[in-house]
Amino acid sequence: MAAILSDAGAHPILHYLAPTGSARPFTPEEKAILDTVNQKVAGEASLDDLLDFLFQTIRELYPCDRIGLAFLDDEDRRIVSQKSTALYAPLLLERGYAEDLAHSSLARVIEADCARIIYDLPRYLEQHPRSRSSALLVQEGVRSSLTCPLTVKGRCLGVIFLSSREPRAYTPFHVQLWQGIAERLGQAVEKVWRIEQLQAANQAYTEMLAFVSHEVKNPIASMMTDARVMADGYLGPVAPAQAQKLERLIGKGRYLLDLVRDYLDLARMEGGHLALRPRPCTWMTEVMEPALELIMPQLQARGMILERQLPRDLGPVHCDPDLMRIVLVNLLGNAVKYGRDGGKVRLSAERQPDQLLVAVWNQGPGFPPEERPRLFRKFSRLQAPELLARKGTGIGLYTAWRIVHLHGGRMDARSEPGQWAEFTLELPQP
């Protein structure tokens, strides 16, 4: 049964209860409901779904007009409301409400891992007039509540509040019932909470990534323009040593702009803003030529030779030309970055009845077969010493891979170590 840890006389307002055994056996109906909760609660994908399921199910066991979930925060110094569901509206104590735990009756629930029953909430508020949460619940019409800790492996995550608009709705037997689902529910809540925390952190990361990248892009482009104006002599004669420094400055700026472009593309993908808008387009003029225009300065700076193996007319290609430009820029940029100075880069395309085949080949160190699984993975770089010596982020190929798969296509790569590497894409065509 539930052992009463405190008593306030013949007509108590509040009890703390620790489960110590069974007051009576559960009925078959009660056991069936508890089994249902334990079986299904872990399958819920979000806190909202989990709490909605729990609210609908346990109302067959508990008098419950309202259910709320709150988590410990700030090194367990405060409790923060995460989700509430009720049979009535409006809810005054909502998501985001926070209250310090110091000197509160809730602190004992967490410290002693026990349940708390408040039998008469208006009277409790009279004795604790500084309890803002109690005041809000009383305004909602709540008259009694049962608070149970959520504990996983001896560590308290937070609490669940069951509330009724009737006074003295809860008994020690309700605490005993809670023990039938407490462990599995705590594990399920922790799982979905951690997932939602990771999702929120990832969203904040992508938003910050996009903001910083966008803010850095324009100043770098402006500095490169100024350097090019000076290098070309528009502001007066430039000595050879000065011209050399300016060219190096422009090269470093181009590298930074490539990084910014990679991170902006990644932020768009991670943020769900990389929408596919396919349409019939002219591959040569809408995809290939703009991509080559961006890459040619880098290719020329390394003395590379570009070979094109392209048919006279590919016909209309069904794709998103804006996204496929990103793919081609990344593949060509990768060929230049990891190619050999003065070597060849070959761009080829072939139209088949049901797909478009595109390949980018380059002379260079290639990659060993055992490194093949690292390709097309976010932030992953091949570990061959000669490849690690080249600056890179591990984002470009991943972005290209994501976009091609978004089109329903596939990417592949092959290499002759020390000789060449080739990256291919297959784009399905209607």
C-alpha positions as CSV (number, residue, x, y, z in Angstrom):
1,M,0.0,0.0,0.0
2,A,1.0,3.7,-0.1
3,A,2.7,4.7,3.1
4,I,1.7,8.2,4.3
5,L,4.8,10.2,5.0
6,S,3.0,13.2,6.5
7,D,-0.4,13.9,8.0
8,A,-2.2,17.2,8.6
9,G,-4.8,15.9,11.1
10,A,-8.2,14.4,10.7
11,H,-9.0,16.3,7.5
12,P,-5.6,16.8,5.8
13,I,-5.1,19.1,2.9
14,L,-1.9,17.5,1.7
15,H,-0.2,14.1,2.0
16,Y,3.1,12.7,0.8
17,L,3.0,9.0,0.0
18,A,5.6,6.4,-0.7
19,P,4.5,3.2,-2.3
20,T,5.5,0.2,0.0
21,G,3.3,-2.6,-1.2
22,S,-0.2,-3.5,-2.3
23,A,-3.3,-2.3,-0.5
24,R,-5.4,-4.8,-2.5
25,P,-4.9,-6.8,-5.7
26,F,-5.7,-5.1,-9.0
27,T,-9.0,-6.1,-10.6
28,P,-8.7,-7.7,-14.1
29,E,-10.0,-4.5,-15.6
30,E,-7.4,-2.4,-13.8
31,K,-4.6,-4.8,-14.7
32,A,-5.7,-4.8,-18.4
33,I,-5.5,-1.0,-18.5
34,L,-2.1,-0.9,-16.9
35,D,-0.9,-3.5,-19.3
36,T,-2.2,-1.5,-22.2
37,V,-0.3,1.6,-21.1
38,N,2.9,-0.3,-20.5
39,Q,2.7,-1.9,-24.0
40,K,1.8,1.1,-26.0
41,V,3.3,4.1,-24.3
42,A,6.8,3.5,-25.7
43,G,5.5,3.7,-29.2
44,E,4.4,7.3,-29.1
45,A,6.6,9.6,-31.1
46,S,6.2,12.9,-29.3
47,L,5.4,14.3,-25.9
48,D,2.1,15.6,-27.2
49,D,1.1,12.2,-28.5
50,L,2.3,10.4,-25.4
51,L,0.4,12.6,-23.0
52,D,-2.7,12.6,-25.1
53,F,-2.6,8.8,-25.1
54,L,-2.0,8.6,-21.4
55,F,-4.8,11.1,-20.7
56,Q,-7.4,9.1,-22.7
57,T,-6.3,5.8,-21.2
58,I,-5.9,6.4,-17.5
59,R,-9.1,8.3,-17.1
60,E,-10.6,4.8,-16.8
61,L,-8.6,4.4,-13.6
62,Y,-8.3,7.9,-12.3
63,P,-10.7,10.8,-11.8
64,C,-8.9,13.2,-14.1
65,D,-10.0,16.4,-15.8
66,R,-6.5,17.6,-16.5
67,I,-3.0,16.1,-17.0
68,G,0.3,18.0,-17.1
69,L,3.9,17.1,-17.6
70,A,6.8,19.2,-16.3
71,F,10.6,18.6,-16.4
72,L,13.4,19.6,-14.1
73,D,15.6,22.4,-15.5
74,D,18.6,24.5,-14.6
75,E,20.4,21.8,-12.6
76,D,17.1,20.7,-10.9
77,R,16.6,24.2,-9.4
78,R,13.3,24.8,-11.2
79,I,10.4,22.9,-12.9
80,V,9.2,23.8,-16.3
81,S,5.8,22.9,-17.8
82,Q,6.1,21.1,-21.1
83,K,2.6,19.9,-22.0
84,S,-0.9,20.0,-20.6
85,T,-4.2,18.5,-21.7
86,A,-7.7,19.0,-20.2
87,L,-11.3,18.4,-20.7
88,Y,-12.0,22.1,-20.4
89,A,-10.6,25.4,-21.7
90,P,-8.9,27.8,-21.3
91,L,-5.8,26.5,-19.6
92,L,-4.0,29.2,-17.6
93,L,-1.0,27.1,-16.6
94,E,0.5,26.3,-20.0
95,R,3.6,25.1,-21.7
96,G,6.7,27.1,-20.7
97,Y,5.4,28.0,-17.2
98,A,8.4,27.8,-14.8
99,E,8.7,27.9,-11.0
100,D,11.6,27.6,-8.6
101,L,11.6,24.4,-6.5
102,A,13.2,25.9,-3.4
103,H,10.9,25.9,-0.4
104,S,8.0,24.4,-2.4
105,S,6.0,21.3,-1.5
106,L,7.0,19.9,-5.0
107,A,10.6,19.7,-3.9
108,R,9.9,16.9,-1.5
109,V,8.2,14.9,-4.3
110,I,11.4,15.0,-6.3
111,E,13.9,14.6,-3.4
112,A,12.1,11.7,-1.7
113,D,10.7,10.1,-4.9
114,C,7.2,10.1,-3.5
115,A,3.7,11.1,-4.6
116,R,1.8,14.1,-3.4
117,I,-1.9,14.4,-3.0
118,I,-3.5,17.8,-2.5
119,Y,-7.0,17.1,-1.3
120,D,-8.4,20.6,-1.3
121,L,-6.5,23.0,-3.6
122,P,-8.3,26.2,-2.6
123,R,-7.5,25.6,1.1
124,Y,-3.9,24.7,0.2
125,L,-3.7,28.0,-1.7
126,E,-4.9,29.9,1.5
127,Q,-2.0,28.3,3.4
128,H,0.5,28.9,0.5
129,P,-0.6,32.2,-1.0
130,R,2.7,32.6,-2.9
131,S,2.2,29.5,-5.0
132,R,1.4,31.0,-8.4
133,S,0.8,27.6,-10.0
134,S,-1.8,26.8,-7.4
135,A,-3.5,30.1,-8.0
136,L,-3.7,29.5,-11.7
137,L,-5.1,26.0,-11.2
138,V,-7.7,27.2,-8.8
139,Q,-8.8,29.8,-11.4
140,E,-9.1,26.9,-13.9
141,G,-11.5,25.2,-11.5
142,V,-9.1,22.5,-10.2
143,R,-9.9,21.3,-6.7
144,S,-7.6,18.4,-6.0
145,S,-4.4,16.9,-7.6
146,L,-2.1,14.0,-7.6
147,T,1.6,14.6,-8.4
148,C,3.8,11.7,-9.3
149,P,7.6,11.7,-10.0
150,L,9.0,10.4,-13.3
151,T,12.1,8.5,-12.3
152,V,14.5,6.5,-14.5
153,K,17.2,4.5,-12.9
154,G,17.0,6.4,-9.7
155,R,17.1,9.8,-11.4
156,C,14.1,12.1,-11.4
157,L,13.3,13.7,-14.8
158,G,10.2,15.6,-13.7
159,V,6.7,15.1,-12.6
160,I,3.2,14.3,-14.0
161,F,0.2,16.2,-12.5
162,L,-3.2,14.6,-12.5
163,S,-5.9,17.1,-11.5
164,S,-9.7,16.9,-10.8
165,R,-12.3,19.6,-10.5
166,E,-13.7,17.7,-7.6
167,P,-12.2,17.9,-4.1
168,R,-10.7,14.8,-2.5
169,A,-10.7,12.9,-5.8
170,Y,-7.5,11.0,-5.1
171,T,-6.7,8.3,-2.6
172,P,-3.5,6.3,-1.6
173,F,-4.8,3.5,-3.8
174,H,-4.3,5.8,-6.9
175,V,-0.6,6.1,-5.9
176,Q,-0.5,2.3,-5.9
177,L,-2.0,2.2,-9.4
178,W,0.6,4.6,-10.6
179,Q,3.4,2.3,-9.6
180,G,2.0,-0.2,-12.2
181,I,3.1,2.2,-15.0
182,A,5.7,4.4,-13.4
183,E,8.9,2.7,-14.7
184,R,7.8,2.1,-18.3
185,L,6.2,5.6,-18.5
186,G,9.4,7.2,-17.1
187,Q,11.5,5.5,-19.8
188,A,9.1,6.5,-22.6
189,V,8.9,10.1,-21.5
190,E,12.7,10.3,-21.3
191,K,13.1,8.8,-24.8
192,V,10.7,11.2,-26.5
193,W,12.0,14.2,-24.5
194,R,15.6,13.6,-25.5
195,I,14.5,13.2,-29.1
196,E,12.6,16.5,-29.0
197,Q,15.6,18.2,-27.3
198,L,17.9,17.0,-30.1
199,Q,15.4,18.2,-32.7
200,A,15.2,21.6,-31.1
201,A,19.0,21.8,-30.8
202,N,19.4,20.8,-34.5
203,Q,16.9,23.4,-35.6
204,A,18.8,26.1,-33.5
205,Y,22.1,24.9,-35.1
206,T,20.8,25.1,-38.6
207,E,19.2,28.6,-38.0
208,M,22.5,29.9,-36.6
209,L,24.4,28.2,-39.4
210,A,22.3,29.9,-42.0
211,F,22.4,33.3,-40.3
212,V,26.2,33.3,-39.8
213,S,26.8,32.0,-43.4
214,H,24.6,34.6,-44.9
215,E,26.1,37.5,-42.9
216,V,29.6,36.4,-43.8
217,K,28.9,35.9,-47.5
218,N,28.4,39.5,-48.6
219,P,31.5,41.0,-46.9
220,I,33.7,38.3,-48.4
221,A,32.3,38.9,-51.8
222,S,32.8,42.7,-51.4
223,M,36.4,42.2,-50.3
224,M,37.1,40.0,-53.3
225,T,35.6,42.6,-55.7
226,D,37.9,45.3,-54.2
227,A,40.9,43.0,-54.5
228,R,40.1,42.2,-58.1
229,V,39.7,45.9,-59.0
230,M,43.1,46.6,-57.5
231,A,44.8,43.6,-59.1
232,D,43.5,44.6,-62.5
233,G,45.0,48.1,-62.1
234,Y,41.9,50.1,-62.1
235,L,43.2,52.1,-59.1
236,G,46.7,52.6,-60.5
237,P,49.7,50.5,-61.4
238,V,50.4,47.4,-59.3
239,A,53.8,45.9,-58.7
240,P,54.3,42.2,-59.5
241,A,54.7,41.4,-55.8
242,Q,51.5,43.3,-54.9
243,A,49.6,41.6,-57.7
244,Q,50.8,38.2,-56.4
245,K,49.5,39.0,-52.9
246,L,46.2,40.2,-54.3
247,E,45.7,37.0,-56.3
248,R,46.4,35.0,-53.2
249,L,43.9,37.1,-51.3
250,I,41.3,36.5,-54.0
251,G,42.0,32.8,-53.9
252,K,41.5,32.7,-50.2
253,G,38.3,34.6,-50.5
254,R,37.0,32.2,-53.2
255,Y,37.7,29.3,-50.8
256,L,35.7,31.1,-48.0
257,L,32.8,31.7,-50.4
258,D,32.9,28.0,-51.3
259,L,32.6,27.2,-47.6
260,V,29.8,29.6,-47.1
261,R,27.9,28.1,-50.1
262,D,28.3,24.6,-48.7
263,Y,27.0,25.7,-45.3
264,L,24.1,27.6,-46.7
265,D,23.1,24.6,-48.7
266,L,23.4,22.4,-45.7
267,A,21.3,24.8,-43.6
268,R,18.6,24.8,-46.2
269,M,18.5,21.0,-46.2
270,E,18.6,20.6,-42.4
271,G,16.0,23.2,-42.0
272,G,13.6,21.6,-44.5
273,H,13.8,24.5,-46.9
274,L,15.3,22.5,-49.8
275,A,12.0,22.1,-51.7
276,L,12.0,20.1,-55.0
277,R,10.5,22.0,-57.9
278,P,11.1,19.8,-61.0
279,R,10.2,21.0,-64.5
280,P,11.4,20.4,-68.0
281,C,14.6,22.4,-68.5
282,T,17.5,22.8,-70.9
283,W,20.4,21.1,-69.2
284,M,23.2,22.9,-71.1
285,T,22.1,26.4,-70.5
286,E,20.3,26.2,-67.2
287,V,22.5,23.8,-65.3
288,M,25.8,23.0,-66.9
289,E,27.0,26.5,-68.1
290,P,26.2,28.3,-64.9
291,A,28.0,25.6,-62.9
292,L,31.1,25.8,-65.1
293,E,31.1,29.6,-64.9
294,L,31.5,29.3,-61.1
295,I,34.2,26.6,-61.3
296,M,36.3,27.9,-64.3
297,P,38.4,30.4,-62.2
298,Q,39.5,27.7,-59.8
299,L,40.2,25.3,-62.7
300,Q,42.3,27.8,-64.6
301,A,44.2,28.8,-61.4
302,R,45.4,25.2,-61.1
303,G,46.3,25.0,-64.8
304,M,43.8,22.2,-65.4
305,I,42.3,21.2,-68.7
306,L,38.5,20.7,-69.0
307,E,37.2,18.1,-71.5
308,R,33.6,17.9,-72.4
309,Q,32.0,14.8,-73.7
310,L,28.5,16.1,-74.4
311,P,25.9,15.3,-77.1
312,R,24.7,18.2,-79.3
313,D,21.3,18.0,-77.7
314,L,20.2,16.3,-74.5
315,G,16.6,17.3,-75.1
316,P,14.5,18.6,-72.2
317,V,15.6,17.3,-68.8
318,H,13.1,16.9,-66.1
319,C,14.6,18.2,-62.8
320,D,14.9,21.1,-60.5
321,P,17.6,23.2,-62.3
322,D,18.5,25.3,-59.3
323,L,19.2,22.3,-57.2
324,M,21.0,20.4,-59.9
325,R,23.3,23.3,-60.4
326,I,24.3,22.8,-56.7
327,V,25.0,19.2,-57.5
328,L,27.2,19.9,-60.5
329,V,29.1,22.8,-58.8
330,N,29.9,20.4,-55.9
331,L,31.0,17.6,-58.2
332,L,33.1,19.9,-60.4
333,G,34.5,21.7,-57.4
334,N,35.4,18.4,-55.8
335,A,37.2,17.3,-59.0
336,V,39.3,20.5,-59.0
337,K,40.0,20.5,-55.3
338,Y,41.3,16.9,-55.3
339,G,42.7,16.8,-58.8
340,R,46.3,17.1,-59.9
341,D,47.7,20.5,-60.9
342,G,47.8,20.7,-64.7
343,G,45.7,17.5,-64.9
344,K,42.4,16.8,-66.8
345,V,38.8,17.2,-65.6
346,R,36.2,15.5,-67.8
347,L,32.5,16.3,-67.8
348,S,30.2,13.9,-69.7
349,A,26.5,13.4,-70.0
350,E,24.4,10.8,-71.8
351,R,20.6,10.7,-72.3
352,Q,19.0,7.3,-72.1
353,P,15.3,6.5,-72.6
354,D,14.5,6.6,-68.9
355,Q,17.4,8.5,-67.2
356,L,20.1,11.1,-67.6
357,L,23.7,9.9,-66.8
358,V,26.2,12.6,-65.8
359,A,29.9,11.9,-64.8
360,V,32.7,14.0,-63.5
361,W,36.2,12.5,-63.9
362,N,39.5,13.9,-62.8
363,Q,43.2,13.0,-62.8
364,G,44.5,12.8,-59.3
365,P,45.2,10.6,-56.2
366,G,41.7,9.1,-56.3
367,F,40.7,7.2,-53.2
368,P,41.4,3.6,-51.9
369,P,38.5,1.1,-52.0
370,E,38.2,0.9,-48.2
371,E,37.5,4.6,-48.0
372,R,34.5,4.3,-50.4
373,P,31.9,3.9,-47.5
374,R,32.9,7.4,-46.2
375,L,31.7,9.1,-49.3
376,F,28.4,11.0,-49.3
377,R,28.2,11.2,-45.6
378,K,27.8,14.5,-43.7
379,F,31.1,16.0,-42.4
380,S,32.9,12.8,-43.4
381,R,36.3,13.1,-45.1
382,L,38.5,10.4,-46.6
383,Q,41.4,9.5,-44.4
384,A,44.1,9.0,-47.1
385,P,47.0,11.4,-46.2
386,E,47.1,13.1,-49.6
387,L,43.3,13.8,-49.4
388,L,43.4,15.1,-45.9
389,A,46.1,17.6,-47.0
390,R,43.4,19.3,-49.1
391,K,41.0,21.7,-47.3
392,G,37.4,20.6,-47.2
393,T,34.3,20.3,-45.1
394,G,32.8,17.0,-46.0
395,I,29.5,18.8,-46.9
396,G,29.6,19.2,-50.7
397,L,29.3,15.6,-51.7
398,Y,26.7,15.0,-49.0
399,T,24.6,17.9,-50.3
400,A,24.9,16.6,-53.8
401,W,23.9,13.1,-52.7
402,R,20.8,14.4,-50.8
403,I,19.6,16.4,-53.8
404,V,20.0,13.6,-56.3
405,H,18.1,11.3,-53.9
406,L,15.5,14.0,-53.6
407,H,15.0,13.6,-57.4
408,G,14.7,9.8,-57.0
409,G,18.2,9.2,-58.5
410,R,21.4,7.8,-57.2
411,M,25.1,8.7,-57.0
412,D,28.1,6.5,-57.2
413,A,31.9,6.8,-57.3
414,R,34.8,4.7,-58.5
415,S,38.6,5.3,-58.6
416,E,42.0,4.0,-59.6
417,P,44.1,4.9,-56.6
418,G,46.9,7.3,-57.6
419,Q,45.4,7.7,-61.1
420,W,41.9,9.1,-61.2
421,A,38.4,9.3,-59.6
422,E,35.0,9.5,-61.2
423,F,31.7,10.5,-59.6
424,T,28.5,9.7,-61.5
425,L,24.8,10.4,-61.0
426,E,21.7,8.9,-62.5
427,L,18.6,11.1,-62.8
428,P,15.4,9.3,-63.7
429,Q,13.4,10.8,-66.5
430,P,9.7,10.5,-67.1
